[in-house]
């Protein structure tokens, strides 16, 4: 579906220059001709590819907010979802143009037609927020005034008295009826002219970010890691990027976490190994012996000059607070064992999920576990977020205190695309992609190599470290190895799956 005229403006498609644009369905005899022409000449409107404006089409909530925001000079905020208009909707909500319940910023009603009383409120709040009108005059003049909801009295009365809105031939405002694009242009233009006139639209200058220049290499080359701003740095203050593999569940696939398996991965150029110790699903909480498998894998990675992540891999046990006592005991032991070993990173909650929040569950958990580790180590600590480590925007609103903390983001190329990359950029946090796959989120489908390459390019440009899921021969498309692969003598090209071949090439 082609985006509407308003969507095109906000989606940063080329705007019209300051010259008259002739829409085939906007003629001089039309009542809306001057409004549409003025807004087009000032750069606020564009048309469809067929040269039409479609003035009688209904305008949606997102479109009305977006054009009103542009004309009134609002600056786009960081978006919270992947809708094209979300950044401006967030800005308009923050500026008080509407209330949360009128257009929930979660996005589910953005594409619904907007009714007249809400549209009038938004326009008046944007251009003429201090104006007031005469209740008696308007309530007696407008035939359907009784249909108006009380929360819109002030805005509609002021708009009527200022001439921003007018009744139809029967004296009705039809406050709960939808609004056409032509009508939206009319009320926006009238309000803008009362405020002082329409100014030419000046698109925001978007600076092209320069790629982060990172070093690769292992522990002997980079030494002790730390975080500066959003970037992982080596001991010399140089940006560093870790790239490697994550195991699958250690209690299921311990044969791919041996010294030979770790070495085989390092031989391809990986400088990171992630040890995924499931807590549920038959893992550590019911089988503590899996800890020995993890320790052997960590020690193997250290011997191979690799950085290594100790991953407390919650999944079905989605609320990290549920097993916080066990986590505290585990990380006490691990941080005592490895102390300030520069190779070791601590991932304290793999993928929080279910009916939990950052403020209510994940942050309180992190604030309990981080001091346990800090008693013995100032190494890098990786913290997940709700919705399987994708709610970075929630963590950004109330981040953790302390040094050398990074926030994990997990993605799968067949499921997570531009919107999640933009979320990483917008959150402003130091991000570590401790798990990603070339498949869909369930580990199957694909492999989606074109989208995976977009992610690789993005992570390289941003200097983001990553671990791919997963080093095993499980019968799923995200597995790096083919069934029956024998890693005791290394990993040959013929033993790599399609996903494995793609990922292992990135190490070089």
N, C-alpha and C positions, 0 to 999 in steps of 0.2 A: 504494500500500500504506500502511495506517495504521501509524504508529509504535507500538511496544510501550509498555507502562506505563513502562518505564525510560527509553526514548527520549523520551517526552513530558516527563518531569521535566527531563532535561538540555537538551532543546530549548527550554526556557523557556516552555512552554505553561503556562497558569494552574495553580498548585499548589492542592491541597486545603487548606482551613483546618483548624484543630485541632478537627474534629468527626468523629464516626464516619460513614464512607461505606459504604453497604451494597452490596457487589458481589453480583450474583445468583448467582455460582458460588463464593462464599466463605461458608460456613455455620458455625454454632457447633460442629457436630459434626466439622468437618474438623480434622485435626491441625495444620494451618498457620494456623488462624483467628486466634489471638492474635498471631502474628508479623506477618501481613499487616495486621491491624487496627491494631496499634501503629504500624507504619511509615506507614500511611495517616494516622492521627490526628496524627502528628508532621510531616506534610507531605512525606514522601519518595516516596509512591506516588500514582498516579492511575490511572484505568481507561480502558477503551475507550469509545467513544461509545455502545455498546450496553449499558453498565453491567456489563460483565464484567471479571474480572481475568485469566482464563485461566491458572490456576496450574500446569497441567501442561505448558504450552508451554516449549520449551527456551530458556534464556537465552543470549544471545550474549556474546562477549568484551567488546564495547563496552558492553553493558548492565550486565554484572557489574562492570566497572571503574568505570563512571559512578556507579552507586548506591553502591558501596563507598566511592568517593571522596567523594561528597556526605555520606554518613553520618559518615565519619571526619574531615570538615572540610577536605579538600584544596581549594585555590584553583585555579581553572582557569588553565592556561597559554595562551599564544598558540598557536593551531592551526597545523599545517603542511600540512593538506589540507582539503578541503571536507566531510569527514564530520562529522555532527552531534556526535559524541562526542570528536572529536580533541583538543580543548583539555583535557579531563579525562584522556584517555589519556596525553597528553604530561606532565601533572602527575604521574600515577601512576608513569610510567616514571622521571621525574626523582627521585621520592621512594623508588624502589627496591622498589615493590610487585611488579614482575616484571622480567624481563630482555628485552632487545631482541629476541632470537630467539623468545621465547615469544609476544609480540604485536608484530610489527614496526610501528613508528609510522608507516610509510608507508601503512597503512590497508587493505591488501588482505585481511587476515584478520579485520577488526573484526566483520563480520557472521556469522562462523562460530560455531557453538555452542562453549561453553567446556567443557573436561573438568573433572572433580571435583578432581583433584590440583592443577591450576593455580588453580582457583577458591579452593581452601582456602589455598594459598600467598598469594594476593592478599589475602584476608580477614585472615589471621594477620599478614601484614606491615603491614596498615593499622591493626589494633587491638591486637595482642599480639605485637609483633616480638621481644620478649625472652624469650618463654616457651620452655621446653624440656620434653621428655617422656622417658618410659622406653622405650628401644628394645626391651628384652626383653619388657616387658609387652605392647606394641602388636604386635610381630611375632608373638607367640604367640597373641594374642587375635583378630587380624584374619586371616580365612581366606585372603584373596587379597592378602596383604601383598607377595608376590613379584611381583605385577603392577605395583607402585609403582616409578616411576623414581627413581633414587638422589638426584637433585637435589631431590626433594620430601620426603625422609625427615623432615628436621627439622620442617618446617611441619605435615605430616600427623600425625606422632607427637605434637607439642605440641597440635594441635587435638583429637586423640582423648583425650589425657589431661586436657585442660581441659573436655571435654564439648561442644566446638564442633561436632564431627561424631560420628556414631554409626554402627555397622554396621547392615546390614539384618537381617532375620529369620534369615538364614543366616550372619551374622557377616562379611559382605563390605562393603568400602567402594566397590568398582567404580571405582577411581581414574581410569580412562581413558574412562569413560562420561560422556555429557553431563549437565548439571544443569538441573533444571526451575526455573521462577520461584519456586515455593513453597519448594523446597529452598534456593535462594539466599537468600530472605528469612530462612529459619531459621538458617543459619550466620552471616549478618550480624548478626542480632539477638542470637544467643547470644554472639558475640564482643563486640559493643557492650555488652551487659549485664555481661560480665565486666570490661570496662574501666571501667565506671562508669555505664552506662545510656544510653539514646537521648535525645539533646537535640533540641528542636524545630528543624526546618529553617528557616533564615533566608536567603531568597534574596538574592544579592548586589545591592547598589544599583548600578544602571546609570545613569550620568549621560548625559543627552542632550547630545551635543556641539553647541556653538553654531556656526553657519555662519561661516566666515572672511570677513570683510569685505575685499574686494580692490578695487584700482584696476585699470582697464583702460588704455587709452591707449598711445601709442607712445614712442619713445626720447626725443623732446623733452619729454614730460611726465614720464617716470619715470627717465630717466638711467641711470646705471650700476647694474646689478643685483648683489645679493649674497644669500647664504643665511643665515637665522637659524633655528636649530632645524630644523623640517621645512618652513619656508615660504620661498618666493622673495620678496625684498623689493626695493623701489626705493631710490634713493639717499637718500630722506628717511626710510627705515625703515618704510615703509608696505607692507603685503602687496600683491602685484601678481599678476595672472593673465594669462598670455599665451594667446591663442587664434588659431589660424591653420590654414594648409594645408601639407601636405608635397607636394613633387613626387613623381612616380613616378621611375623610373630616368632620370637626366639624359641618358644616351646614347641612350635610346629616345624620350623625350618632351621634347626640348629646346625645342620650340615652346611649351610651357607653363611655361617658366622664363625667358621674355624680360621686358624692362621692362614691356611692355604687360600681360602675364599677371600679373606681380607687382602692378602698379598696380590692375588689375581686382579682385584679391583685397583689396587695401587699401581700395578704394572701398566694399566691403561692410562694412568695419569691422574686418577682421582686423589684428592687431598683431604677427603672427609668420609667418615663411615658413621652411620647412625645405627644404634642398637635399640631396636624397638621391642621393649619388654612389656608385653600386654599385662595389664593388671587383672582384668576380667577374662572372660572366654577361656577359662582353664589356665590362665597365666599366673602371675606371681602371687596374687592374693589367695589362691587355692593351691599353689605349687611353688613354694619358695625356692625350690632347687633350681628354677630357671635363672635365679640370680647368678649362679656359678657360670652358666653359659654366657651371660652378659659380661661378667668380669673377664672371662677368657677372651671375649671379642674385643673389649676395651683394651686389654693388655696387648692383644695382637695388633690393633690399630696403632697404638703408641710405638710398638716396635717397627712398624712400617712407616714411621714419620708422618702419620696422618693425624688430623684432628678427629675427635670422636665425640659423638653425642650420646649421653646416657638418657634414654627416653622413657619416662614414666607414661606408658601408652594407654591412657584411659580411652575407652570407646563405648562399649555398652554401659559401663558405669560412668555416664556422661557428666555427672556433677562431681567435680574434683573434691568438694568438701566431704563427700561420702566416706572416703578413705584417707582423709587428711592425716590421721594419726599414723597410719602405715606409711604414708608418703614421707612424713617427717622423720620417722625412724630410718627409712631407706636412704633418704638423702643425707641424713646425719652420717650414716655408715659410708656412703659413697664419697662424700666430701672429705671425710677423715682419711679415707683410703688414698684418694688422689690429691688431696690438699690443693696446692697451687700448681699442680702439674699443668703446664701451658697447653697440653693437648686436649684437655677434657672440657666439654660444655655440658650444661645440665638443662634438659628439657622437662619441665616440671608437670606439664599436663598436655598431652597430645592433642586431643580434640574434644574440648568441652561441648556438650550438646544436650538437647532436650529442653525442658522447661526451666532454663537457668538464665541468669543475666551476668553481665560483667560486674556491676556494682554489688549484686547480691550474693554471688557465688565465686566467681573466678578471682576477682581482686582480693577478697578476704582470704581465699586459699593461698594466693601468691604471697600475700603479706605475712602469712604464717610460715610458708616453706622457705622463702628467700632468706630470712635471718638464720635459719638452720644451716643453709649452705654457707652463708657469709661468715659464720663462726669459724669456718675452716678454709674458705676459698673466696677469692674475689674474681673468679672466672666468669665467663659469659653464662648468663641464665636466660633461657628461652621460655616465653610464657605464651600459651595459647589463648584463644578467646572463644566466646560462644559461636554457635552455628559452625561447628567443625573448623575452628580457627580461621574464620573469615570476617568476624565482626570487629575489624580493626577500628572502624569509625566509632564504635562504642568505647573501646579502650582509649582512644584518643581524647575523648571528652573528660576522662578521669584517669590519667596514666599513673603508673607506679612511680614511686620515688626511688632514688638510689642509682648507682652507676652500673654499667655493664649489663644492662637488661635490654633484651630484644623481644619483639613480638612476632610470633610465628604466623605465617599465612600458608594454608594448604589449598592446592588447586588441582583439578584434573582437566586436561585440555579439551575433552569432549563436553564438559559441563560449564566450566568457568572461563569467561572470555574478557572482553574489554572492560566491562563494568568492574570486575575485581582488580584488574590492573590499575584502573583509575582510582579505586578505593585505596590501593597501596600508595599511590602518589599523593592523594589528598590527605591521608591520615597524619602525615608528618612525623611518623614514628620510625625508629630503627626496625626494619623488617627482615626476618630470616625465613626463607621458604624451606622449612624442615621436612616437607613432604609434598611431592607432586607426581602426577602420572600422565602418561600420554593417552590414557583411556578416558572413559566417562567416570563419574564419581564412584560408581560401584565396582571399579576395577576392570570392567569389560567394555566392549564396544571399541570401535576404531581399529587400529590406532590413528589418532588425529594429529598427524605429523605437521601439517601446515600451521595449525593453532599452537602446537607444541613449540614450533620454531619461533612463532611470535612471542611466546613466553620466554624462550631462551634469549632472544634479542632484547626483550624488555629487561630481564634480570641482568644481562651483561651491561646494558646502558645505565641501569640504576646501581650497579655494583652490589647486587643482592646475592647472597650465598644460598646454596640449595642442595637438597638431597632427594634423589629420585626414588620412587616406590615402584618396584622393590627387587632386591637381589634374591630371587628364588625361581623355582621352576613350576610354580603353581599354574594350573590351567586357567589363566586369565590373561587378558591382553596387556595388562600393566606389568606383568612379570618380565624381568630382563633376560631370563634364561629359558631355553626350550626344555621340555620334559625330559628327564633323565640326564641332564647336564652333570658332568663330573668335574668339580672344581679342584680336586686334589692335585691335579697337574696343571693348573692354570685354567683360563677361560679362552677358548678358541672362538674365532668369528662364527664358525658353524654352530656353536652352542648358544649364540645370542639370538634372542627373538627379534622381531622387527623393531619393537620398542627398545630392546637392549642395544641393538646396533646404532640406533639414533642417539641414545643417551651416552653410550660409551665414546662415541665420536666427539662429544662435547668436552670430554676430559682432556683431549689433546690440544 
